[in-house]
Amino acid sequence: MDDFARRCKTGELSITTMPDGSGVLLDLAHEVLLNFNATGAFMLACLTEGMDEARVVTRVLERYDVDQDTAHADVAQFVDQLARAIS
């Protein structure tokens, strides 16, 4: 996901956060439009900042009432699905 932050900074990926905390990612190169709930938008923002998976897990644990195993599994699944969708 190192490439993800770079693609966001160069404008290859466009991310919009909605007033309710949800978000949208647009990848014109691959003709992909993804919608995220507030939790997904939060994880997306972390990745946009260049955080690795372990740091995103830490941030999820700080923000949400979830145990470590659940946070790790959810972040891993999110990153995997995001990588497949925009590659």
N, C-alpha and C positions, 0 to 999 in steps of 0.2 A: 504494500500500500504506500510505499515511499513515493511512487510515481503519482499517486492520487493527489497529494498536496501540491505537487508541481503543476499538475494539470488544472487544478483549481486556480492557482496563482496566475497561470498564463491565459486563463479564460477559456480553455478547452472544455471545461465543465462549468456550468452555471448553476449556482445553488441559491434558492430563495427560501427564507424562513418566513412563515406566515404568522399573523398576529396571535393565533392560538398555540404557537409553538411547533406546529407541524412544518414540514418542509417539502420542497420539490427540487430534484436534480435533473438538469437537462444536459444530455451529451449529444450534441448535433452530429458529431463525426460518426457515431454509431446509431443515430436515430433512436435514442433511448430517452424516455421520460419516466422518472421514478418519483413516487409519492411516499412520504414518510410520516409516521405519527410523531408525536413530540419526543418520545424516547429515541426513535431512529434519527430524528433531526439532531438531537443532542449528540449521539454517537458520530453522526456525519460531521458535525461541527468540530468535534475532537480530532477526527481524522484529517479534516481540512487544515487544522493547526499543525499537522505533522506528527501527531502522537502515534506511537506504536500501539499494538493491540493490548499489551500489558498496562500501559498508561491509561488507555480508554477504560479497561476493566476497573482500574483504581478510581477513575472519575465517576463511573457508573455506581460503584459502591458508596462513594461520597454523597451522591445526589439522590439515589433511590434506596428504598428499603428492600434489599434483595441480598441473598447470601452469595458468598464468593463463587461457589460452583455454578449457580444460576447465571451470575454476571459473566463469568468466563465463557460459558456455553452460549449465552445470548450474543455476546460481542463476537465470538468466533464465527457463529452462524451469520451474523450481520455482515461482517467483513467478507466472508466467503461469497455470500449472495451478491454483495455489492461488486466485488471483483469480477464475478462472472457476468454481471449485467453490463458493465462498462468496458469490458476488454474485447 
